[in-house]
Protein backbone atom coordinates (compact mmCIF):
# COMPACT_ATOMS: atom_id res chain seq x y z
CA UNK A 1 0.00 0.00 0.00
CA UNK A 2 1.51 3.33 -1.06
CA UNK A 3 2.34 6.12 1.35
CA UNK A 4 0.61 9.51 1.10
CA UNK A 5 1.92 11.86 -1.58
CA UNK A 6 4.72 14.15 -0.38
CA UNK A 7 2.99 17.08 -2.10
CA UNK A 8 0.09 16.84 0.36
CA UNK A 9 0.05 18.94 3.51
CA UNK A 10 1.18 17.24 6.77
CA UNK A 11 -2.43 17.29 8.00
CA UNK A 12 -3.73 15.59 4.86
CA UNK A 13 -0.88 13.06 4.96
CA UNK A 14 -1.68 12.29 8.60
CA UNK A 15 -5.36 11.75 7.76
CA UNK A 16 -4.37 9.37 4.96
CA UNK A 17 -2.03 7.46 7.29
CA UNK A 18 -4.89 7.10 9.75
CA UNK A 19 -7.14 5.52 7.12
CA UNK A 20 -4.38 3.18 5.84
CA UNK A 21 -3.38 1.98 9.31
CA UNK A 22 -7.02 1.40 10.19
CA UNK A 23 -7.56 -0.67 7.03
CA UNK A 24 -4.44 -2.83 7.59
CA UNK A 25 -3.75 -3.03 11.35
CA UNK A 26 -1.43 -6.06 10.97
CA UNK A 27 0.75 -4.69 8.17
CA UNK A 28 4.18 -4.30 9.82
CA UNK A 29 5.79 -2.80 6.69
CA UNK A 30 3.09 -0.13 6.63
CA UNK A 31 3.60 0.53 10.35
CA UNK A 32 7.38 0.99 9.87
CA UNK A 33 6.79 3.30 6.89
CA UNK A 34 4.43 5.35 9.06
CA UNK A 35 7.01 5.59 11.86
CA UNK A 36 9.64 6.79 9.37
CA UNK A 37 7.21 9.45 8.14
CA UNK A 38 6.50 10.49 11.73
CA UNK A 39 10.24 10.92 12.42
CA UNK A 40 10.82 13.09 9.35
CA UNK A 41 9.46 16.34 10.80
CA UNK A 42 7.97 17.85 13.99
CA UNK A 43 5.12 19.07 11.74
CA UNK A 44 4.22 15.42 11.10
CA UNK A 45 3.99 14.76 14.84
CA UNK A 46 1.72 17.79 15.38
CA UNK A 47 -0.49 16.81 12.43
CA UNK A 48 -0.79 13.24 13.72
CA UNK A 49 -1.85 14.53 17.15
CA UNK A 50 -4.46 16.75 15.47
CA UNK A 51 -5.87 13.84 13.47
CA UNK A 52 -6.04 11.91 16.73
CA UNK A 53 -8.61 14.43 17.93
CA UNK A 54 -10.77 13.68 14.89
CA UNK A 55 -10.28 9.93 15.33
CA UNK A 56 -11.62 10.12 18.88
CA UNK A 57 -14.70 11.91 17.54
CA UNK A 58 -15.15 9.37 14.75
CA UNK A 59 -15.26 6.49 17.24
CA UNK A 60 -18.36 8.06 18.76
CA UNK A 61 -20.25 8.17 15.44
CA UNK A 62 -22.56 5.13 15.21
CA UNK A 63 -22.03 2.67 12.36
CA UNK A 64 -24.45 3.21 9.47
CA UNK A 65 -27.11 0.53 9.02
CA UNK A 66 -27.94 1.73 5.53
CA UNK A 67 -25.16 -0.34 3.96
CA UNK A 68 -23.56 -3.64 4.93
CA UNK A 69 -20.60 -3.13 2.57
CA UNK A 70 -17.38 -2.35 4.50
CA UNK A 71 -16.00 -0.27 1.64
CA UNK A 72 -19.11 1.91 1.58
CA UNK A 73 -18.73 2.51 5.29
CA UNK A 74 -15.08 3.51 4.79
CA UNK A 75 -16.09 6.08 2.16
CA UNK A 76 -18.74 7.52 4.49
CA UNK A 77 -16.28 7.62 7.39
CA UNK A 78 -13.61 9.32 5.28
CA UNK A 79 -16.11 11.94 4.10
CA UNK A 80 -17.18 12.75 7.64
CA UNK A 81 -13.57 12.65 8.84
CA UNK A 82 -12.52 15.12 6.14
CA UNK A 83 -15.35 17.45 7.14
CA UNK A 84 -14.44 17.16 10.81
CA UNK A 85 -10.78 17.87 10.06
CA UNK A 86 -11.77 21.01 8.15
CA UNK A 87 -14.21 22.13 10.85
CA UNK A 88 -12.25 21.27 13.97
CA UNK A 89 -8.61 21.59 12.98
CA UNK A 90 -8.39 24.30 10.32
CA UNK A 91 -8.46 27.29 12.70
CA UNK A 92 -6.08 25.67 15.18
CA UNK A 93 -3.58 24.47 12.57
CA UNK A 94 -3.46 26.42 9.30
CA UNK A 95 -4.46 29.85 10.64
CA UNK A 96 -1.79 29.86 13.32
CA UNK A 97 0.84 30.15 10.60
CA UNK A 98 -0.71 33.31 9.09
CA UNK A 99 -2.44 35.13 11.98
CA UNK A 100 -1.37 36.68 15.28
CA UNK A 101 -4.56 35.78 17.15
CA UNK A 102 -6.96 32.90 16.48
CA UNK A 103 -10.28 31.95 18.07
CA UNK A 104 -10.91 28.22 17.78
CA UNK A 105 -14.18 26.77 16.51
CA UNK A 106 -16.81 27.08 19.25
CA UNK A 107 -14.79 29.59 21.29
CA UNK A 108 -14.67 33.40 21.31
CA UNK A 109 -11.55 35.34 22.23
CA UNK A 110 -10.94 38.89 23.47
CA UNK A 111 -7.68 40.67 22.66
CA UNK A 112 -6.58 43.85 24.45
CA UNK A 113 -4.45 46.00 22.15
CA UNK A 114 -1.61 48.23 23.32
CA UNK A 115 -3.53 51.45 22.54
CA UNK A 116 -6.44 50.54 24.83
CA UNK A 117 -8.68 49.17 22.06
CA UNK A 118 -10.19 45.69 22.29
CA UNK A 119 -11.04 43.10 19.66
CA UNK A 120 -13.59 40.35 20.29
CA UNK A 121 -13.03 37.47 17.86
CA UNK A 122 -16.00 35.33 16.86
CA UNK A 123 -15.44 31.55 16.88
CA UNK A 124 -13.31 30.34 13.99
CA UNK A 125 -11.92 33.83 13.31
CA UNK A 126 -8.42 35.29 13.14
CA UNK A 127 -6.62 38.64 12.93
CA UNK A 128 -3.12 39.95 12.26
CA UNK A 129 -1.69 43.11 13.85
CA UNK A 130 0.65 45.61 12.15
CA UNK A 131 3.14 46.49 14.90
CA UNK A 132 5.31 48.87 12.85
CA UNK A 133 5.84 52.20 14.62
CA UNK A 134 2.71 53.74 16.10
CA UNK A 135 0.33 52.42 13.46
CA UNK A 136 -3.04 51.03 14.50
CA UNK A 137 -3.72 48.58 11.68
CA UNK A 138 -5.52 45.24 12.00
CA UNK A 139 -6.22 42.70 9.26
CA UNK A 140 -9.19 40.37 9.61
CA UNK A 141 -7.79 37.14 8.18
CA UNK A 142 -11.05 35.20 8.35
CA UNK A 143 -14.38 35.19 10.15
CA UNK A 144 -15.85 38.03 12.18
CA UNK A 145 -14.76 40.46 14.89
CA UNK A 146 -16.21 43.23 17.04
CA UNK A 147 -13.98 46.24 17.71
CA UNK A 148 -14.10 48.82 20.52
CA UNK A 149 -11.57 51.43 19.47
CA UNK A 150 -9.85 53.83 21.88
CA UNK A 151 -10.24 57.44 20.70
CA UNK A 152 -7.07 58.95 19.25
CA UNK A 153 -7.63 61.50 16.45
CA UNK A 154 -3.90 61.63 15.71
CA UNK A 155 -3.74 57.90 14.94
CA UNK A 156 -6.71 56.59 12.93
CA UNK A 157 -7.51 52.91 13.49
CA UNK A 158 -7.67 50.82 10.31
CA UNK A 159 -9.19 47.39 9.69
CA UNK A 160 -8.44 45.56 6.43
CA UNK A 161 -10.85 42.77 5.51
CA UNK A 162 -10.91 41.19 2.07
CA UNK A 163 -12.38 43.92 -0.18
CA UNK A 164 -12.97 46.58 2.50
CA UNK A 165 -10.88 49.03 4.50
CA UNK A 166 -12.47 50.55 7.61
CA UNK A 167 -11.13 53.76 9.16
CA UNK A 168 -12.24 55.00 12.60
CA UNK A 169 -11.22 57.48 15.28
CA UNK A 170 -13.15 55.97 18.18
CA UNK A 171 -16.19 53.71 17.92
CA UNK A 172 -17.69 50.24 18.33
CA UNK A 173 -18.31 48.27 15.15
CA UNK A 174 -18.46 44.77 13.68
CA UNK A 175 -16.68 43.39 10.60
CA UNK A 176 -17.65 40.09 8.99
CA UNK A 177 -16.04 38.39 6.01
CA UNK A 178 -18.66 36.50 3.99
CA UNK A 179 -18.72 34.63 0.70
CA UNK A 180 -19.82 37.71 -1.27
CA UNK A 181 -17.52 40.17 0.49
CA UNK A 182 -17.20 42.09 3.72
CA UNK A 183 -20.04 43.35 5.95
CA UNK A 184 -19.52 46.32 8.27
CA UNK A 185 -22.02 47.41 10.95
CA UNK A 186 -21.66 50.24 13.49
CA UNK A 187 -22.95 50.02 17.06
CA UNK A 188 -21.86 53.53 18.08
CA UNK A 189 -19.62 56.23 16.66
CA UNK A 190 -18.69 56.76 13.03
CA UNK A 191 -16.58 54.88 10.48
CA UNK A 192 -15.55 55.24 6.87
CA UNK A 193 -15.63 52.16 4.64
CA UNK A 194 -13.64 52.07 1.41
CA UNK A 195 -14.13 49.32 -1.16
CA UNK A 196 -11.86 48.67 -4.12
CA UNK A 197 -10.08 52.01 -3.55
CA UNK A 198 -13.09 53.83 -5.04
CA UNK A 199 -16.44 53.45 -3.25
CA UNK A 200 -16.51 55.30 0.07
CA UNK A 201 -19.36 55.01 2.58
CA UNK A 202 -19.66 56.79 5.93
CA UNK A 203 -21.59 54.86 8.58
CA UNK A 204 -23.05 56.05 11.88
CA UNK A 205 -24.50 54.06 14.78
CA UNK A 206 -27.07 51.55 13.47
CA UNK A 207 -25.84 51.76 9.85
CA UNK A 208 -24.54 48.74 8.00
CA UNK A 209 -23.09 48.00 4.58
CA UNK A 210 -22.88 44.60 2.93
CA UNK A 211 -21.21 43.38 -0.22
CA UNK A 212 -23.67 41.59 -2.51
CA UNK A 213 -23.24 40.18 -6.02
CA UNK A 214 -22.95 43.15 -8.34
CA UNK A 215 -22.67 45.88 -5.72
CA UNK A 216 -23.10 47.03 -2.14
CA UNK A 217 -26.19 47.33 0.06
CA UNK A 218 -26.59 49.95 2.77
CA UNK A 219 -29.20 49.79 5.52
CA UNK A 220 -30.12 50.56 9.10
CA UNK A 221 -30.93 48.36 12.07
CA UNK A 222 -31.17 48.67 15.84
CA UNK A 223 -27.63 49.49 17.06
CA UNK A 224 -27.92 46.97 19.91
CA UNK A 225 -28.04 44.02 17.52
CA UNK A 226 -24.61 44.86 16.09
CA UNK A 227 -22.24 42.15 17.25
CA UNK A 228 -25.11 40.10 18.68
CA UNK A 229 -23.02 36.95 18.10
CA UNK A 230 -21.31 37.91 21.38
CA UNK A 231 -24.55 36.84 23.09
CA UNK A 232 -24.69 33.57 21.09
CA UNK A 233 -27.15 34.95 18.56
CA UNK A 234 -26.99 35.09 14.76
CA UNK A 235 -28.72 38.05 13.14
CA UNK A 236 -29.91 37.62 9.55
CA UNK A 237 -30.99 40.62 7.48
CA UNK A 238 -32.30 39.18 4.22
CA UNK A 239 -29.32 36.79 3.99
CA UNK A 240 -29.17 33.35 2.44
CA UNK A 241 -29.36 30.16 4.46
CA UNK A 242 -25.94 29.23 3.07
CA UNK A 243 -24.45 32.44 4.50
CA UNK A 244 -25.99 31.81 7.89
CA UNK A 245 -24.79 28.21 7.95
CA UNK A 246 -21.25 29.48 7.35
CA UNK A 247 -21.56 31.57 10.52
CA UNK A 248 -23.16 28.70 12.45
CA UNK A 249 -20.31 26.33 11.51
CA UNK A 250 -17.84 28.54 13.36
CA UNK A 251 -19.82 28.00 16.55
CA UNK A 252 -20.19 24.22 16.21
CA UNK A 253 -17.27 21.90 17.00
CA UNK A 254 -18.22 19.40 14.35
CA UNK A 255 -19.79 19.57 10.92
CA UNK A 256 -23.03 21.06 9.56
CA UNK A 257 -24.01 19.58 6.18
CA UNK A 258 -26.52 21.22 3.82
CA UNK A 259 -28.01 18.69 1.39
CA UNK A 260 -30.29 21.01 -0.62
CA UNK A 261 -28.78 23.86 -2.64
CA UNK A 262 -32.22 25.31 -3.27
CA UNK A 263 -32.81 25.70 0.45
CA UNK A 264 -29.36 27.28 0.77
CA UNK A 265 -30.32 30.01 -1.71
CA UNK A 266 -33.45 30.98 0.22
CA UNK A 267 -33.16 34.15 2.32
CA UNK A 268 -34.02 34.66 5.98
CA UNK A 269 -34.43 37.59 8.35
CA UNK A 270 -34.45 37.11 12.09
CA UNK A 271 -32.54 36.55 15.31
CA UNK A 272 -31.51 32.98 16.10
CA UNK A 273 -30.24 31.57 19.39
CA UNK A 274 -27.05 29.56 18.76
CA UNK A 275 -26.64 28.27 22.31
CA UNK A 276 -27.80 24.98 20.76
CA UNK A 277 -26.90 25.24 17.04
CA UNK A 278 -29.29 22.46 15.93
CA UNK A 279 -32.29 24.09 17.63
CA UNK A 280 -31.36 27.54 16.33
CA UNK A 281 -31.00 26.26 12.78
CA UNK A 282 -34.35 24.47 13.03
CA UNK A 283 -36.04 27.78 13.89
CA UNK A 284 -34.32 29.30 10.87
CA UNK A 285 -35.15 26.72 8.18
CA UNK A 286 -38.45 25.13 9.25
CA UNK A 287 -40.55 28.10 7.98
CA UNK A 288 -38.91 27.44 4.58
CA UNK A 289 -39.82 23.75 4.61
CA UNK A 290 -36.41 22.67 5.86
CA UNK A 291 -35.58 20.28 8.65
CA UNK A 292 -32.60 19.69 10.92
CA UNK A 293 -31.32 16.31 12.11
CA UNK A 294 -28.66 15.85 14.75
CA UNK A 295 -26.89 12.60 13.74
CA UNK A 296 -24.43 12.81 16.64
CA UNK A 297 -23.45 15.72 18.92
CA UNK A 298 -20.92 16.64 16.19
CA UNK A 299 -22.84 16.06 12.93
CA UNK A 300 -25.90 18.15 11.98
CA UNK A 301 -27.78 17.62 8.68
CA UNK A 302 -29.90 20.44 7.19
CA UNK A 303 -32.25 19.24 4.44
CA UNK A 304 -35.75 19.51 3.00
matplotlib code that plots the C-alpha trace (Angstrom):
import matplotlib.pyplot as plt

x = [0.0, 1.5, 2.3, 0.6, 1.9, 4.7, 3.0, 0.1, 0.0, 1.2, -2.4, -3.7, -0.9, -1.7, -5.4, -4.4, -2.0, -4.9, -7.1, -4.4, -3.4, -7.0, -7.6, -4.4, -3.8, -1.4, 0.8, 4.2, 5.8, 3.1, 3.6, 7.4, 6.8, 4.4, 7.0, 9.6, 7.2, 6.5, 10.2, 10.8, 9.5, 8.0, 5.1, 4.2, 4.0, 1.7, -0.5, -0.8, -1.9, -4.5, -5.9, -6.0, -8.6, -10.8, -10.3, -11.6, -14.7, -15.1, -15.3, -18.4, -20.2, -22.6, -22.0, -24.5, -27.1, -27.9, -25.2, -23.6, -20.6, -17.4, -16.0, -19.1, -18.7, -15.1, -16.1, -18.7, -16.3, -13.6, -16.1, -17.2, -13.6, -12.5, -15.4, -14.4, -10.8, -11.8, -14.2, -12.2, -8.6, -8.4, -8.5, -6.1, -3.6, -3.5, -4.5, -1.8, 0.8, -0.7, -2.4, -1.4, -4.6, -7.0, -10.3, -10.9, -14.2, -16.8, -14.8, -14.7, -11.6, -10.9, -7.7, -6.6, -4.4, -1.6, -3.5, -6.4, -8.7, -10.2, -11.0, -13.6, -13.0, -16.0, -15.4, -13.3, -11.9, -8.4, -6.6, -3.1, -1.7, 0.6, 3.1, 5.3, 5.8, 2.7, 0.3, -3.0, -3.7, -5.5, -6.2, -9.2, -7.8, -11.1, -14.4, -15.8, -14.8, -16.2, -14.0, -14.1, -11.6, -9.9, -10.2, -7.1, -7.6, -3.9, -3.7, -6.7, -7.5, -7.7, -9.2, -8.4, -10.8, -10.9, -12.4, -13.0, -10.9, -12.5, -11.1, -12.2, -11.2, -13.2, -16.2, -17.7, -18.3, -18.5, -16.7, -17.7, -16.0, -18.7, -18.7, -19.8, -17.5, -17.2, -20.0, -19.5, -22.0, -21.7, -23.0, -21.9, -19.6, -18.7, -16.6, -15.5, -15.6, -13.6, -14.1, -11.9, -10.1, -13.1, -16.4, -16.5, -19.4, -19.7, -21.6, -23.0, -24.5, -27.1, -25.8, -24.5, -23.1, -22.9, -21.2, -23.7, -23.2, -22.9, -22.7, -23.1, -26.2, -26.6, -29.2, -30.1, -30.9, -31.2, -27.6, -27.9, -28.0, -24.6, -22.2, -25.1, -23.0, -21.3, -24.5, -24.7, -27.2, -27.0, -28.7, -29.9, -31.0, -32.3, -29.3, -29.2, -29.4, -25.9, -24.4, -26.0, -24.8, -21.3, -21.6, -23.2, -20.3, -17.8, -19.8, -20.2, -17.3, -18.2, -19.8, -23.0, -24.0, -26.5, -28.0, -30.3, -28.8, -32.2, -32.8, -29.4, -30.3, -33.4, -33.2, -34.0, -34.4, -34.4, -32.5, -31.5, -30.2, -27.1, -26.6, -27.8, -26.9, -29.3, -32.3, -31.4, -31.0, -34.3, -36.0, -34.3, -35.2, -38.5, -40.5, -38.9, -39.8, -36.4, -35.6, -32.6, -31.3, -28.7, -26.9, -24.4, -23.5, -20.9, -22.8, -25.9, -27.8, -29.9, -32.2, -35.8]
y = [0.0, 3.3, 6.1, 9.5, 11.9, 14.2, 17.1, 16.8, 18.9, 17.2, 17.3, 15.6, 13.1, 12.3, 11.8, 9.4, 7.5, 7.1, 5.5, 3.2, 2.0, 1.4, -0.7, -2.8, -3.0, -6.1, -4.7, -4.3, -2.8, -0.1, 0.5, 1.0, 3.3, 5.4, 5.6, 6.8, 9.5, 10.5, 10.9, 13.1, 16.3, 17.9, 19.1, 15.4, 14.8, 17.8, 16.8, 13.2, 14.5, 16.7, 13.8, 11.9, 14.4, 13.7, 9.9, 10.1, 11.9, 9.4, 6.5, 8.1, 8.2, 5.1, 2.7, 3.2, 0.5, 1.7, -0.3, -3.6, -3.1, -2.3, -0.3, 1.9, 2.5, 3.5, 6.1, 7.5, 7.6, 9.3, 11.9, 12.8, 12.7, 15.1, 17.5, 17.2, 17.9, 21.0, 22.1, 21.3, 21.6, 24.3, 27.3, 25.7, 24.5, 26.4, 29.9, 29.9, 30.1, 33.3, 35.1, 36.7, 35.8, 32.9, 32.0, 28.2, 26.8, 27.1, 29.6, 33.4, 35.3, 38.9, 40.7, 43.8, 46.0, 48.2, 51.4, 50.5, 49.2, 45.7, 43.1, 40.4, 37.5, 35.3, 31.5, 30.3, 33.8, 35.3, 38.6, 39.9, 43.1, 45.6, 46.5, 48.9, 52.2, 53.7, 52.4, 51.0, 48.6, 45.2, 42.7, 40.4, 37.1, 35.2, 35.2, 38.0, 40.5, 43.2, 46.2, 48.8, 51.4, 53.8, 57.4, 58.9, 61.5, 61.6, 57.9, 56.6, 52.9, 50.8, 47.4, 45.6, 42.8, 41.2, 43.9, 46.6, 49.0, 50.6, 53.8, 55.0, 57.5, 56.0, 53.7, 50.2, 48.3, 44.8, 43.4, 40.1, 38.4, 36.5, 34.6, 37.7, 40.2, 42.1, 43.3, 46.3, 47.4, 50.2, 50.0, 53.5, 56.2, 56.8, 54.9, 55.2, 52.2, 52.1, 49.3, 48.7, 52.0, 53.8, 53.4, 55.3, 55.0, 56.8, 54.9, 56.1, 54.1, 51.6, 51.8, 48.7, 48.0, 44.6, 43.4, 41.6, 40.2, 43.1, 45.9, 47.0, 47.3, 50.0, 49.8, 50.6, 48.4, 48.7, 49.5, 47.0, 44.0, 44.9, 42.1, 40.1, 37.0, 37.9, 36.8, 33.6, 35.0, 35.1, 38.0, 37.6, 40.6, 39.2, 36.8, 33.3, 30.2, 29.2, 32.4, 31.8, 28.2, 29.5, 31.6, 28.7, 26.3, 28.5, 28.0, 24.2, 21.9, 19.4, 19.6, 21.1, 19.6, 21.2, 18.7, 21.0, 23.9, 25.3, 25.7, 27.3, 30.0, 31.0, 34.2, 34.7, 37.6, 37.1, 36.6, 33.0, 31.6, 29.6, 28.3, 25.0, 25.2, 22.5, 24.1, 27.5, 26.3, 24.5, 27.8, 29.3, 26.7, 25.1, 28.1, 27.4, 23.8, 22.7, 20.3, 19.7, 16.3, 15.8, 12.6, 12.8, 15.7, 16.6, 16.1, 18.2, 17.6, 20.4, 19.2, 19.5]
z = [0.0, -1.1, 1.3, 1.1, -1.6, -0.4, -2.1, 0.4, 3.5, 6.8, 8.0, 4.9, 5.0, 8.6, 7.8, 5.0, 7.3, 9.8, 7.1, 5.8, 9.3, 10.2, 7.0, 7.6, 11.4, 11.0, 8.2, 9.8, 6.7, 6.6, 10.3, 9.9, 6.9, 9.1, 11.9, 9.4, 8.1, 11.7, 12.4, 9.3, 10.8, 14.0, 11.7, 11.1, 14.8, 15.4, 12.4, 13.7, 17.1, 15.5, 13.5, 16.7, 17.9, 14.9, 15.3, 18.9, 17.5, 14.8, 17.2, 18.8, 15.4, 15.2, 12.4, 9.5, 9.0, 5.5, 4.0, 4.9, 2.6, 4.5, 1.6, 1.6, 5.3, 4.8, 2.2, 4.5, 7.4, 5.3, 4.1, 7.6, 8.8, 6.1, 7.1, 10.8, 10.1, 8.1, 10.8, 14.0, 13.0, 10.3, 12.7, 15.2, 12.6, 9.3, 10.6, 13.3, 10.6, 9.1, 12.0, 15.3, 17.1, 16.5, 18.1, 17.8, 16.5, 19.2, 21.3, 21.3, 22.2, 23.5, 22.7, 24.5, 22.1, 23.3, 22.5, 24.8, 22.1, 22.3, 19.7, 20.3, 17.9, 16.9, 16.9, 14.0, 13.3, 13.1, 12.9, 12.3, 13.9, 12.2, 14.9, 12.9, 14.6, 16.1, 13.5, 14.5, 11.7, 12.0, 9.3, 9.6, 8.2, 8.4, 10.2, 12.2, 14.9, 17.0, 17.7, 20.5, 19.5, 21.9, 20.7, 19.3, 16.4, 15.7, 14.9, 12.9, 13.5, 10.3, 9.7, 6.4, 5.5, 2.1, -0.2, 2.5, 4.5, 7.6, 9.2, 12.6, 15.3, 18.2, 17.9, 18.3, 15.1, 13.7, 10.6, 9.0, 6.0, 4.0, 0.7, -1.3, 0.5, 3.7, 5.9, 8.3, 11.0, 13.5, 17.1, 18.1, 16.7, 13.0, 10.5, 6.9, 4.6, 1.4, -1.2, -4.1, -3.6, -5.0, -3.2, 0.1, 2.6, 5.9, 8.6, 11.9, 14.8, 13.5, 9.9, 8.0, 4.6, 2.9, -0.2, -2.5, -6.0, -8.3, -5.7, -2.1, 0.1, 2.8, 5.5, 9.1, 12.1, 15.8, 17.1, 19.9, 17.5, 16.1, 17.3, 18.7, 18.1, 21.4, 23.1, 21.1, 18.6, 14.8, 13.1, 9.5, 7.5, 4.2, 4.0, 2.4, 4.5, 3.1, 4.5, 7.9, 8.0, 7.4, 10.5, 12.5, 11.5, 13.4, 16.6, 16.2, 17.0, 14.4, 10.9, 9.6, 6.2, 3.8, 1.4, -0.6, -2.6, -3.3, 0.4, 0.8, -1.7, 0.2, 2.3, 6.0, 8.3, 12.1, 15.3, 16.1, 19.4, 18.8, 22.3, 20.8, 17.0, 15.9, 17.6, 16.3, 12.8, 13.0, 13.9, 10.9, 8.2, 9.3, 8.0, 4.6, 4.6, 5.9, 8.7, 10.9, 12.1, 14.7, 13.7, 16.6, 18.9, 16.2, 12.9, 12.0, 8.7, 7.2, 4.4, 3.0]

ax = plt.figure().add_subplot(projection="3d")
ax.plot(x, y, z, "-o")
ax.set_aspect("equal")
plt.show()
